[in-house]
Amino acid sequence: MVDIFPENWAVLLLGLLFLLTLAQLLVTYVLSDSVTPPAGVGLFTVYFMATLLGWIAFSLQQNTGMPMAVDVPAVAAILNSYLLFLAAGQRARDPRGRIALGIACLLGCLSVFFLLPKAMYLTQSGLSGLFFAATGLLCGRRALSKRNVGDAIIAGAAALVVVAVPVAHYQLLVGDDMRLARVITFGAYVWCFALLVVGFLTSVLFEYQQHLSHLATEDPMTGLLNRRGLGDTLRISLAKANREDIETAAIMVDIDHFQNVNDSFGHEAGDYVLREVAATLDRLSRSSDAVARIGGEEFVLVLPDTDLASARVLAERICNALGERPLLVDQQRIPITVSLGVASLRGNITLDELCRESDRAMYLAKRSGRNRVASVEPNTMHLSNTGKVG
Ligand SMILES: Nc1nc2c(ncn2[C@@H]2O[C@H](COP(=O)(O)OP(=O)(O)OP(=O)(O)O)[C@@H](O)[C@H]2O)c(=O)[nH]1
């Protein structure tokens, strides 16, 4: 037990923790430059830096016997564990408990001026255990909701301290062994800190990887699928449709004279129109349909297990919903209409074929005056007579 007493380990551990913190800071620095920096990255960075300073104060006190007017390491431990709770709350976007635990933290820090060492130790480790328990709850919940293993590691690290504190208190209060109590909490803090660094890095990198895979399959402006995402989403349902000879329909949607919107109202208004159209398509389609933006002002809906007549009904509904009243952007009314092409295929079909056929129908709608629905069946074409002149 002597070997792991703080006096012997502090300097060695300090080096290890310093390296871990450096690695964490490096990754944080790289990721914080991205458009959407990871949630809580600022407070977690402050926590890691502050904890390192706390370790330095601790090893100075232990190894040099430097006299300190107040128990600085104890205050640092209370403040740092509260900081960790704040960082976890920021990452989980859950501010609950900040004020109540903040008051507890303040009282704990002030108690350093009038408590004797034993009572001070119990107060400090008790409060730290409380803040770590709250951190563990926040990160555990986030790990479940986001399915992020990094948050689970952070929760596990916090649980280590939560378990160690009552064991240490027992050794002190029942066994009257202050030295053993301190060894237990010290060991738990060190392992916890190392696990926290690993957990935070894992959590952030895991999230970053998810973000990259979204970027590859999602249109960032509208939040709809992009071409690749559409292919990924439909792989299974198209394979099923081919195997069971089920009909699949597609609706190609193209905004009419969109260039005029950009020229007359500006690109920002144009982007707004794209987002509004995307939202309407998303709202009017079923959850089993796949909606994607596959070009500048071109969208496609793929409707599994849907025949041509049903797909036309949806297309007419979209045409009417978008054309019935102008969009309001910055007090300006922007009238828009769309041309829609509907196709339905069965047999051994591919996404490319569905897009090609619905595109053919959409061009028929454009050529026939826009703001209408046209459909194609193999070798046959139908033009909507419900389209309105915009
Ligand atoms: N604001 C904005 N405009 C875009 C975006 N992508 C493409 N565009 C614009 O969309 C317009 C497409 O113009 P065209 O292909 O000529 O089509 P159109 O003016 O809609 O004419 P028709 O399709 O024939 O009715 C161009 O002006 C592009 O600059 C985008 O992400 N944002």
Boltz pocket constraint, residues with backbone or C-beta under 6 A from the ligand:
constraints:
  - pocket:
      binder: B
      contacts: [[A, 221], [A, 254], [A, 255], [A, 256], [A, 257], [A, 258], [A, 259], [A, 260], [A, 262], [A, 266], [A, 267], [A, 268], [A, 269], [A, 270], [A, 271], [A, 274], [A, 295], [A, 296], [A, 297], [A, 366]]
      max_distance: 6.0
